[in-house]
Amino acid sequence: ELNDANDIIDIPQDMLIENSRDPLVAIVNSTYDQVFSHGQLYVAISRVTTYF
């Protein structure tokens, strides 16, 4: 049986990435925070020429 209903999902506030000018950088920074030292993340992302 196909279920095309809509539902509301509550996402806890501490799981949200808010107030970001560049969502891709915010997601990578949130995920790999311990991998890059300050500034390295921006350089790494700025050298990417294509996005998925």
PDB file of N, CA, C, O and CB in Angstrom:
ATOM      1  N   GLU A   1       0.845  -1.178   0.000  1.00  0.00           N
ATOM      2  CA  GLU A   1       0.000   0.000   0.000  1.00  0.00           C
ATOM      3  C   GLU A   1       0.890   1.241   0.000  1.00  0.00           C
ATOM      4  O   GLU A   1       1.827   1.342   0.792  1.00  0.00           O
ATOM      5  CB  GLU A   1      -0.961  -0.002   1.222  1.00  0.00           C
ATOM      6  N   LEU A   2       0.597   2.158  -0.870  1.00  0.00           N
ATOM      7  CA  LEU A   2       1.361   3.391  -0.997  1.00  0.00           C
ATOM      8  C   LEU A   2       0.903   4.399   0.048  1.00  0.00           C
ATOM      9  O   LEU A   2      -0.297   4.589   0.246  1.00  0.00           O
ATOM     10  CB  LEU A   2       1.218   3.977  -2.412  1.00  0.00           C
ATOM     11  N   ASN A   3       1.843   5.040   0.710  1.00  0.00           N
ATOM     12  CA  ASN A   3       1.523   6.021   1.738  1.00  0.00           C
ATOM     13  C   ASN A   3       2.137   7.355   1.338  1.00  0.00           C
ATOM     14  O   ASN A   3       3.343   7.557   1.477  1.00  0.00           O
ATOM     15  CB  ASN A   3       2.038   5.564   3.137  1.00  0.00           C
ATOM     16  N   ASP A   4       1.310   8.259   0.844  1.00  0.00           N
ATOM     17  CA  ASP A   4       1.783   9.577   0.422  1.00  0.00           C
ATOM     18  C   ASP A   4       1.442  10.664   1.430  1.00  0.00           C
ATOM     19  O   ASP A   4       1.352  11.835   1.061  1.00  0.00           O
ATOM     20  CB  ASP A   4       1.193   9.932  -0.925  1.00  0.00           C
ATOM     21  N   ALA A   5       1.257  10.314   2.661  1.00  0.00           N
ATOM     22  CA  ALA A   5       0.872  11.280   3.682  1.00  0.00           C
ATOM     23  C   ALA A   5       2.059  12.146   4.089  1.00  0.00           C
ATOM     24  O   ALA A   5       3.214  11.745   3.951  1.00  0.00           O
ATOM     25  CB  ALA A   5       0.297  10.563   4.904  1.00  0.00           C
ATOM     26  N   ASN A   6       1.760  13.309   4.581  1.00  0.00           N
ATOM     27  CA  ASN A   6       2.773  14.208   5.130  1.00  0.00           C
ATOM     28  C   ASN A   6       2.767  14.081   6.639  1.00  0.00           C
ATOM     29  O   ASN A   6       1.748  13.762   7.250  1.00  0.00           O
ATOM     30  CB  ASN A   6       2.519  15.678   4.699  1.00  0.00           C
ATOM     31  N   ASP A   7       3.923  14.337   7.229  1.00  0.00           N
ATOM     32  CA  ASP A   7       4.016  14.286   8.678  1.00  0.00           C
ATOM     33  C   ASP A   7       5.011  15.342   9.133  1.00  0.00           C
ATOM     34  O   ASP A   7       5.831  15.806   8.341  1.00  0.00           O
ATOM     35  CB  ASP A   7       4.437  12.871   9.168  1.00  0.00           C
ATOM     36  N   ILE A   8       4.946  15.712  10.360  1.00  0.00           N
ATOM     37  CA  ILE A   8       5.853  16.705  10.937  1.00  0.00           C
ATOM     38  C   ILE A   8       6.879  15.982  11.791  1.00  0.00           C
ATOM     39  O   ILE A   8       6.537  15.129  12.611  1.00  0.00           O
ATOM     40  CB  ILE A   8       5.077  17.766  11.778  1.00  0.00           C
ATOM     41  N   ILE A   9       8.138  16.335  11.589  1.00  0.00           N
ATOM     42  CA  ILE A   9       9.233  15.743  12.359  1.00  0.00           C
ATOM     43  C   ILE A   9       9.883  16.855  13.172  1.00  0.00           C
ATOM     44  O   ILE A   9      10.277  17.883  12.621  1.00  0.00           O
ATOM     45  CB  ILE A   9      10.283  15.033  11.425  1.00  0.00           C
ATOM     46  N   ASP A  10       9.993  16.653  14.452  1.00  0.00           N
ATOM     47  CA  ASP A  10      10.661  17.624  15.316  1.00  0.00           C
ATOM     48  C   ASP A  10      12.145  17.302  15.376  1.00  0.00           C
ATOM     49  O   ASP A  10      12.537  16.206  15.777  1.00  0.00           O
ATOM     50  CB  ASP A  10      10.043  17.627  16.740  1.00  0.00           C
ATOM     51  N   ILE A  11      12.968  18.267  14.972  1.00  0.00           N
ATOM     52  CA  ILE A  11      14.420  18.110  15.024  1.00  0.00           C
ATOM     53  C   ILE A  11      14.923  18.943  16.197  1.00  0.00           C
ATOM     54  O   ILE A  11      14.635  20.138  16.272  1.00  0.00           O
ATOM     55  CB  ILE A  11      15.106  18.549  13.668  1.00  0.00           C
ATOM     56  N   PRO A  12      15.669  18.331  17.113  1.00  0.00           N
ATOM     57  CA  PRO A  12      16.179  19.079  18.266  1.00  0.00           C
ATOM     58  C   PRO A  12      17.044  20.264  17.827  1.00  0.00           C
ATOM     59  O   PRO A  12      17.789  20.173  16.852  1.00  0.00           O
ATOM     60  CB  PRO A  12      16.988  18.152  19.182  1.00  0.00           C
ATOM     61  N   GLN A  13      16.936  21.349  18.544  1.00  0.00           N
ATOM     62  CA  GLN A  13      17.649  22.584  18.218  1.00  0.00           C
ATOM     63  C   GLN A  13      19.163  22.380  18.144  1.00  0.00           C
ATOM     64  O   GLN A  13      19.828  23.006  17.319  1.00  0.00           O
ATOM     65  CB  GLN A  13      17.328  23.654  19.247  1.00  0.00           C
ATOM     66  N   ASP A  14      19.715  21.511  18.995  1.00  0.00           N
ATOM     67  CA  ASP A  14      21.163  21.314  19.006  1.00  0.00           C
ATOM     68  C   ASP A  14      21.661  20.510  17.801  1.00  0.00           C
ATOM     69  O   ASP A  14      22.870  20.380  17.610  1.00  0.00           O
ATOM     70  CB  ASP A  14      21.573  20.618  20.284  1.00  0.00           C
ATOM     71  N   MET A  15      20.759  19.975  16.997  1.00  0.00           N
ATOM     72  CA  MET A  15      21.156  19.252  15.789  1.00  0.00           C
ATOM     73  C   MET A  15      21.102  20.131  14.539  1.00  0.00           C
ATOM     74  O   MET A  15      21.521  19.704  13.463  1.00  0.00           O
ATOM     75  CB  MET A  15      20.265  18.037  15.599  1.00  0.00           C
ATOM     76  N   LEU A  16      20.592  21.346  14.673  1.00  0.00           N
ATOM     77  CA  LEU A  16      20.462  22.245  13.531  1.00  0.00           C
ATOM     78  C   LEU A  16      21.738  23.045  13.310  1.00  0.00           C
ATOM     79  O   LEU A  16      22.424  23.419  14.261  1.00  0.00           O
ATOM     80  CB  LEU A  16      19.283  23.188  13.731  1.00  0.00           C
ATOM     81  N   ILE A  17      22.045  23.300  12.053  1.00  0.00           N
ATOM     82  CA  ILE A  17      23.151  24.188  11.696  1.00  0.00           C
ATOM     83  C   ILE A  17      22.502  25.482  11.229  1.00  0.00           C
ATOM     84  O   ILE A  17      21.908  25.531  10.152  1.00  0.00           O
ATOM     85  CB  ILE A  17      24.103  23.556  10.574  1.00  0.00           C
ATOM     86  N   GLU A  18      22.612  26.513  12.027  1.00  0.00           N
ATOM     87  CA  GLU A  18      21.899  27.755  11.755  1.00  0.00           C
ATOM     88  C   GLU A  18      22.853  28.892  11.404  1.00  0.00           C
ATOM     89  O   GLU A  18      24.056  28.820  11.652  1.00  0.00           O
ATOM     90  CB  GLU A  18      21.052  28.142  12.952  1.00  0.00           C
ATOM     91  N   ASN A  19      22.283  29.932  10.825  1.00  0.00           N
ATOM     92  CA  ASN A  19      22.979  31.191  10.556  1.00  0.00           C
ATOM     93  C   ASN A  19      24.285  30.997   9.794  1.00  0.00           C
ATOM     94  O   ASN A  19      25.351  31.404  10.255  1.00  0.00           O
ATOM     95  CB  ASN A  19      23.258  31.906  11.850  1.00  0.00           C
ATOM     96  N   SER A  20      24.190  30.384   8.646  1.00  0.00           N
ATOM     97  CA  SER A  20      25.387  30.166   7.847  1.00  0.00           C
ATOM     98  C   SER A  20      25.227  30.823   6.485  1.00  0.00           C
ATOM     99  O   SER A  20      24.193  30.681   5.832  1.00  0.00           O
ATOM    100  CB  SER A  20      25.673  28.662   7.691  1.00  0.00           C
ATOM    101  N   ARG A  21      26.266  31.547   6.061  1.00  0.00           N
ATOM    102  CA  ARG A  21      26.249  32.136   4.721  1.00  0.00           C
ATOM    103  C   ARG A  21      26.548  31.088   3.669  1.00  0.00           C
ATOM    104  O   ARG A  21      26.075  31.200   2.538  1.00  0.00           O
ATOM    105  CB  ARG A  21      27.257  33.283   4.620  1.00  0.00           C
ATOM    106  N   ASP A  22      27.324  30.068   4.015  1.00  0.00           N
ATOM    107  CA  ASP A  22      27.683  29.013   3.073  1.00  0.00           C
ATOM    108  C   ASP A  22      27.314  27.667   3.687  1.00  0.00           C
ATOM    109  O   ASP A  22      28.060  27.144   4.515  1.00  0.00           O
ATOM    110  CB  ASP A  22      29.204  29.067   2.715  1.00  0.00           C
ATOM    111  N   PRO A  23      26.179  27.100   3.297  1.00  0.00           N
ATOM    112  CA  PRO A  23      25.715  25.853   3.917  1.00  0.00           C
ATOM    113  C   PRO A  23      26.688  24.689   3.770  1.00  0.00           C
ATOM    114  O   PRO A  23      26.811  23.879   4.689  1.00  0.00           O
ATOM    115  CB  PRO A  23      24.399  25.462   3.326  1.00  0.00           C
ATOM    116  N   LEU A  24      27.382  24.585   2.641  1.00  0.00           N
ATOM    117  CA  LEU A  24      28.323  23.483   2.445  1.00  0.00           C
ATOM    118  C   LEU A  24      29.460  23.548   3.459  1.00  0.00           C
ATOM    119  O   LEU A  24      29.808  22.537   4.070  1.00  0.00           O
ATOM    120  CB  LEU A  24      28.887  23.506   1.020  1.00  0.00           C
ATOM    121  N   VAL A  25      30.029  24.715   3.636  1.00  0.00           N
ATOM    122  CA  VAL A  25      31.109  24.884   4.610  1.00  0.00           C
ATOM    123  C   VAL A  25      30.596  24.593   6.019  1.00  0.00           C
ATOM    124  O   VAL A  25      31.302  23.977   6.816  1.00  0.00           O
ATOM    125  CB  VAL A  25      31.694  26.316   4.533  1.00  0.00           C
ATOM    126  N   ALA A  26      29.392  25.023   6.330  1.00  0.00           N
ATOM    127  CA  ALA A  26      28.825  24.783   7.658  1.00  0.00           C
ATOM    128  C   ALA A  26      28.648  23.293   7.931  1.00  0.00           C
ATOM    129  O   ALA A  26      28.926  22.827   9.036  1.00  0.00           O
ATOM    130  CB  ALA A  26      27.483  25.498   7.798  1.00  0.00           C
ATOM    131  N   ILE A  27      28.188  22.543   6.929  1.00  0.00           N
ATOM    132  CA  ILE A  27      27.990  21.101   7.104  1.00  0.00           C
ATOM    133  C   ILE A  27      29.322  20.388   7.275  1.00  0.00           C
ATOM    134  O   ILE A  27      29.466  19.552   8.168  1.00  0.00           O
ATOM    135  CB  ILE A  27      27.228  20.511   5.909  1.00  0.00           C
ATOM    136  N   VAL A  28      30.301  20.707   6.428  1.00  0.00           N
ATOM    137  CA  VAL A  28      31.617  20.062   6.526  1.00  0.00           C
ATOM    138  C   VAL A  28      32.279  20.432   7.843  1.00  0.00           C
ATOM    139  O   VAL A  28      32.868  19.575   8.501  1.00  0.00           O
ATOM    140  CB  VAL A  28      32.523  20.466   5.338  1.00  0.00           C
ATOM    141  N   ASN A  29      32.191  21.688   8.231  1.00  0.00           N
ATOM    142  CA  ASN A  29      32.796  22.135   9.485  1.00  0.00           C
ATOM    143  C   ASN A  29      32.151  21.445  10.685  1.00  0.00           C
ATOM    144  O   ASN A  29      32.839  21.073  11.635  1.00  0.00           O
ATOM    145  CB  ASN A  29      32.671  23.656   9.624  1.00  0.00           C
ATOM    146  N   SER A  30      30.846  21.278  10.640  1.00  0.00           N
ATOM    147  CA  SER A  30      30.147  20.608  11.731  1.00  0.00           C
ATOM    148  C   SER A  30      30.511  19.128  11.802  1.00  0.00           C
ATOM    149  O   SER A  30      30.646  18.566  12.889  1.00  0.00           O
ATOM    150  CB  SER A  30      28.641  20.766  11.567  1.00  0.00           C
ATOM    151  N   THR A  31      30.669  18.503  10.638  1.00  0.00           N
ATOM    152  CA  THR A  31      30.950  17.072  10.580  1.00  0.00           C
ATOM    153  C   THR A  31      32.406  16.754  10.887  1.00  0.00           C
ATOM    154  O   THR A  31      32.698  15.794  11.600  1.00  0.00           O
ATOM    155  CB  THR A  31      30.589  16.530   9.219  1.00  0.00           C
ATOM    156  N   TYR A  32      33.315  17.554  10.353  1.00  0.00           N
ATOM    157  CA  TYR A  32      34.749  17.269  10.467  1.00  0.00           C
ATOM    158  C   TYR A  32      35.469  18.343  11.274  1.00  0.00           C
ATOM    159  O   TYR A  32      36.576  18.749  10.922  1.00  0.00           O
ATOM    160  CB  TYR A  32      35.378  17.154   9.079  1.00  0.00           C
ATOM    161  N   ASP A  33      34.853  18.795  12.337  1.00  0.00           N
ATOM    162  CA  ASP A  33      35.386  19.896  13.137  1.00  0.00           C
ATOM    163  C   ASP A  33      36.796  19.628  13.648  1.00  0.00           C
ATOM    164  O   ASP A  33      37.610  20.551  13.687  1.00  0.00           O
ATOM    165  CB  ASP A  33      34.472  20.168  14.304  1.00  0.00           C
ATOM    166  N   GLN A  34      37.109  18.408  14.038  1.00  0.00           N
ATOM    167  CA  GLN A  34      38.416  18.101  14.617  1.00  0.00           C
ATOM    168  C   GLN A  34      39.487  17.827  13.561  1.00  0.00           C
ATOM    169  O   GLN A  34      40.672  17.778  13.893  1.00  0.00           O
ATOM    170  CB  GLN A  34      38.298  16.908  15.534  1.00  0.00           C
ATOM    171  N   VAL A  35      39.095  17.648  12.298  1.00  0.00           N
ATOM    172  CA  VAL A  35      40.054  17.283  11.255  1.00  0.00           C
ATOM    173  C   VAL A  35      40.863  18.482  10.779  1.00  0.00           C
ATOM    174  O   VAL A  35      42.072  18.377  10.573  1.00  0.00           O
ATOM    175  CB  VAL A  35      39.330  16.653  10.077  1.00  0.00           C
ATOM    176  N   PHE A  36      40.202  19.616  10.606  1.00  0.00           N
ATOM    177  CA  PHE A  36      40.856  20.797  10.048  1.00  0.00           C
ATOM    178  C   PHE A  36      41.182  21.799  11.149  1.00  0.00           C
ATOM    179  O   PHE A  36      40.371  22.049  12.041  1.00  0.00           O
ATOM    180  CB  PHE A  36      39.969  21.452   8.978  1.00  0.00           C
ATOM    181  N   SER A  37      42.380  22.365  11.070  1.00  0.00           N
ATOM    182  CA  SER A  37      42.682  23.466  11.979  1.00  0.00           C
ATOM    183  C   SER A  37      42.048  24.729  11.404  1.00  0.00           C
ATOM    184  O   SER A  37      41.574  24.727  10.268  1.00  0.00           O
ATOM    185  CB  SER A  37      44.234  23.643  12.179  1.00  0.00           C
ATOM    186  N   HIS A  38      42.040  25.786  12.174  1.00  0.00           N
ATOM    187  CA  HIS A  38      41.394  27.030  11.764  1.00  0.00           C
ATOM    188  C   HIS A  38      41.965  27.521  10.434  1.00  0.00           C
ATOM    189  O   HIS A  38      43.180  27.651  10.285  1.00  0.00           O
ATOM    190  CB  HIS A  38      41.565  28.108  12.848  1.00  0.00           C
ATOM    191  N   GLY A  39      41.103  27.787   9.490  1.00  0.00           N
ATOM    192  CA  GLY A  39      41.528  28.301   8.197  1.00  0.00           C
ATOM    193  C   GLY A  39      41.723  27.233   7.142  1.00  0.00           C
ATOM    194  O   GLY A  39      41.505  27.502   5.961  1.00  0.00           O
ATOM    195  N   GLN A  40      42.123  26.036   7.523  1.00  0.00           N
ATOM    196  CA  GLN A  40      42.351  24.976   6.542  1.00  0.00           C
ATOM    197  C   GLN A  40      41.059  24.553   5.863  1.00  0.00           C
ATOM    198  O   GLN A  40      41.070  24.226   4.676  1.00  0.00           O
ATOM    199  CB  GLN A  40      43.001  23.775   7.206  1.00  0.00           C
ATOM    200  N   LEU A  41      39.955  24.552   6.583  1.00  0.00           N
ATOM    201  CA  LEU A  41      38.683  24.138   6.006  1.00  0.00           C
ATOM    202  C   LEU A  41      38.291  25.071   4.871  1.00  0.00           C
ATOM    203  O   LEU A  41      37.877  24.615   3.806  1.00  0.00           O
ATOM    204  CB  LEU A  41      37.586  24.108   7.077  1.00  0.00           C
ATOM    205  N   TYR A  42      38.419  26.371   5.093  1.00  0.00           N
ATOM    206  CA  TYR A  42      38.052  27.326   4.046  1.00  0.00           C
ATOM    207  C   TYR A  42      38.907  27.126   2.805  1.00  0.00           C
ATOM    208  O   TYR A  42      38.391  27.171   1.688  1.00  0.00           O
ATOM    209  CB  TYR A  42      38.193  28.763   4.556  1.00  0.00           C
ATOM    210  N   VAL A  43      40.194  26.909   2.978  1.00  0.00           N
ATOM    211  CA  VAL A  43      41.092  26.686   1.843  1.00  0.00           C
ATOM    212  C   VAL A  43      40.711  25.406   1.116  1.00  0.00           C
ATOM    213  O   VAL A  43      40.674  25.388  -0.114  1.00  0.00           O
ATOM    214  CB  VAL A  43      42.561  26.619   2.310  1.00  0.00           C
ATOM    215  N   ALA A  44      40.431  24.351   1.840  1.00  0.00           N
ATOM    216  CA  ALA A  44      40.063  23.075   1.219  1.00  0.00           C
ATOM    217  C   ALA A  44      38.778  23.209   0.416  1.00  0.00           C
ATOM    218  O   ALA A  44      38.706  22.737  -0.719  1.00  0.00           O
ATOM    219  CB  ALA A  44      39.903  21.985   2.285  1.00  0.00           C
ATOM    220  N   ILE A  45      37.775  23.839   0.983  1.00  0.00           N
ATOM    221  CA  ILE A  45      36.497  23.997   0.291  1.00  0.00           C
ATOM    222  C   ILE A  45      36.636  24.945  -0.895  1.00  0.00           C
ATOM    223  O   ILE A  45      36.019  24.717  -1.935  1.00  0.00           O
ATOM    224  CB  ILE A  45      35.422  24.513   1.257  1.00  0.00           C
ATOM    225  N   SER A  46      37.424  25.991  -0.763  1.00  0.00           N
ATOM    226  CA  SER A  46      37.547  26.958  -1.854  1.00  0.00           C
ATOM    227  C   SER A  46      38.254  26.365  -3.062  1.00  0.00           C
ATOM    228  O   SER A  46      38.113  26.885  -4.169  1.00  0.00           O
ATOM    229  CB  SER A  46      38.293  28.190  -1.379  1.00  0.00           C
ATOM    230  N   ARG A  47      39.007  25.295  -2.876  1.00  0.00           N
ATOM    231  CA  ARG A  47      39.704  24.661  -3.996  1.00  0.00           C
ATOM    232  C   ARG A  47      38.855  23.625  -4.717  1.00  0.00           C
ATOM    233  O   ARG A  47      39.252  23.118  -5.767  1.00  0.00           O
ATOM    234  CB  ARG A  47      40.969  24.014  -3.506  1.00  0.00           C
ATOM    235  N   VAL A  48      37.706  23.311  -4.171  1.00  0.00           N
ATOM    236  CA  VAL A  48      36.797  22.379  -4.841  1.00  0.00           C
ATOM    237  C   VAL A  48      36.177  23.114  -6.028  1.00  0.00           C
ATOM    238  O   VAL A  48      35.629  24.205  -5.877  1.00  0.00           O
ATOM    239  CB  VAL A  48      35.685  21.840  -3.854  1.00  0.00           C
ATOM    240  N   THR A  49      36.271  22.504  -7.205  1.00  0.00           N
ATOM    241  CA  THR A  49      35.766  23.186  -8.401  1.00  0.00           C
ATOM    242  C   THR A  49      34.367  22.733  -8.795  1.00  0.00           C
ATOM    243  O   THR A  49      33.669  23.452  -9.510  1.00  0.00           O
ATOM    244  CB  THR A  49      36.708  22.961  -9.557  1.00  0.00           C
ATOM    245  N   THR A  50      33.947  21.565  -8.349  1.00  0.00           N
ATOM    246  CA  THR A  50      32.597  21.097  -8.668  1.00  0.00           C
ATOM    247  C   THR A  50      31.937  20.587  -7.403  1.00  0.00           C
ATOM    248  O   THR A  50      32.587  20.043  -6.510  1.00  0.00           O
ATOM    249  CB  THR A  50      32.628  19.990  -9.754  1.00  0.00           C
ATOM    250  N   TYR A  51      30.651  20.772  -7.351  1.00  0.00           N
ATOM    251  CA  TYR A  51      29.847  20.244  -6.254  1.00  0.00           C
ATOM    252  C   TYR A  51      29.028  19.093  -6.794  1.00  0.00           C
ATOM    253  O   TYR A  51      28.787  19.010  -7.998  1.00  0.00           O
ATOM    254  CB  TYR A  51      28.931  21.343  -5.626  1.00  0.00           C
ATOM    255  N   PHE A  52      28.601  18.210  -5.919  1.00  0.00           N
ATOM    256  CA  PHE A  52      27.832  17.037  -6.332  1.00  0.00           C
ATOM    257  C   PHE A  52      26.527  17.427  -6.958  1.00  0.00           C
ATOM    258  O   PHE A  52      25.753  16.559  -7.364  1.00  0.00           O
ATOM    259  CB  PHE A  52      27.579  16.125  -5.162  1.00  0.00           C
TER     260      PHE A  52
END
